[in-house]
């Protein structure tokens, strides 16, 4: 009789297809009640899923369990560093990335993240060197970020306004938009939860009330005191003007959803889900810009 119980390979295939929820469900079944006895490979994959879901504290717990069994794994050490980075513990993250990079010279990701840590400290020249080294180690997956100017970012925002249907386009046009290099540590908290240091956009101010009624214009009464776009983070995702426009669009829409309490149905009523489909092909989903 065939065994229908999902395996680690099933979980890996689901992860490769981008099905994070299925991957995590399979991993949970494989982990069982005693997490400490679970295979490091399963704990690692579950931790990666939790990072994708922006749950670094939970991911850190699983990576620590995996490291208890395989303490010299550079990949697990790097993943532990990722959790500390996402939680804003940059010194601890730096030490872990250095350890991972030394233990596995072929790994490019800890080298790239050492650039992110250097950038956070204001060492932009040193950060560029780390980014260049990461791109040399793995040119297929890493490139040196683009140094977009504040004018470039604001021009992309203006394009977004022009392409956004009413009434949301007018609402966007009335907002105070600023461009900064990187989010300050004080900005990386929302409702007691840590935000990713790689976030592309943040709204500041008192969030709006959950939308009521069927009139989209009535949903847009609240406004953030300012919209901040982070040019160095955008430069890690956008290598040309088209990508910059797309990243700004996604980042701002995500913040609209967070700030106004919208879901996909509200965006569809406002006419922007169709616009999103045009810009992204068949992908109608919005994703956080932190990763």
Order of alpha helices (4+ residues) and beta strands (2+ residues): alpha-alpha-alpha-alpha-alpha-alpha-alpha-alpha-alpha-alpha-beta-beta-beta-beta-beta-alpha-alpha-alpha-alpha
